[in-house]
Every structure is written in structure tokens, then in C-alpha cells.
């Protein structure tokens, strides 16, 4: 948690891996495959819902 305090305390902007908007307090971390590589990315809850809906539509559920 101190890492997040350092990042947010220094006014550096962390951006969502999906939409590119700045992340404030509403975010989650998720393993995503972007550009062919898996990694732990930070994203908004809304962007996570969009990804989940897209995955469901691709699978045909």
C-alpha cells in the first residue's frame, strides 16, 4: 500500500491499460495479454466490465 501512496502522493498519473485515461481511486489489477505478452495491468472497473463482456460475446455465451 505504501507504493500506491508514493505514486499518488507524487502526483504522477497512472493510466488505464485499456482506455488510457488517468486512474484515480477506482481501479483493479488484472493479468491481460496485450501486444502478445501477459502482464499485470491496472484498469478501471468499467473497462474491466467491457473486457469481460467482449470475452463473453467472443465465446458465444
C-alpha positions in Angstrom: 0.0 0.0 0.0 2.9 2.4 0.6 3.8 2.0 -3.1 0.5 3.4 -4.0 0.8 6.2 -1.5 4.2 7.1 -3.0 2.8 7.1 -6.6 -0.3 9.1 -5.8 1.5 11.4 -3.4 3.9 12.5 -6.1 1.1 13.4 -8.4 2.3 11.0 -11.1 -0.5 9.9 -13.3 -1.1 6.2 -13.8 -3.1 5.4 -16.9 -5.6 2.6 -17.6 -4.1 -0.1 -19.8 -7.4 -0.2 -21.8 -8.6 3.3 -22.3 -5.5 5.4 -21.4 -7.4 7.7 -19.0 -5.8 8.6 -15.7 -6.6 6.2 -12.8 -7.7 7.9 -9.5 -9.1 5.6 -6.8 -11.3 3.2 -8.7 -9.1 0.6 -10.3 -8.3 -3.0 -10.2 -5.3 -5.1 -11.4 -5.7 -7.9 -13.8 -3.5 -10.1 -15.9 -4.1 -9.2 -19.5 -2.5 -10.3 -22.8 -1.6 -7.1 -24.6 0.6 -7.0 -27.6 1.2 -10.7 -27.3 2.6 -10.6 -23.7 0.9 -11.4 -20.5 1.3 -8.8 -17.7 -0.3 -7.4 -14.6 -2.1 -4.2 -15.7 -4.1 -1.5 -13.8 -7.5 -0.7 -15.3 -10.8 0.9 -14.4 -13.7 -1.2 -13.2 -15.7 0.0 -16.1 -13.0 -1.1 -18.6 -12.8 -4.5 -16.9 -16.6 -4.9 -17.4 -16.2 -4.0 -21.1 -13.4 -6.6 -21.4 -15.5 -9.3 -19.7 -18.5 -8.6 -21.9 -16.3 -8.7 -25.0 -14.8 -12.0 -24.0 -18.3 -13.5 -23.4 -19.5 -12.3 -26.8 -16.5 -13.9 -28.5 -17.1 -17.2 -26.7 -20.7 -17.1 -27.6 -22.2 -17.2 -24.1 
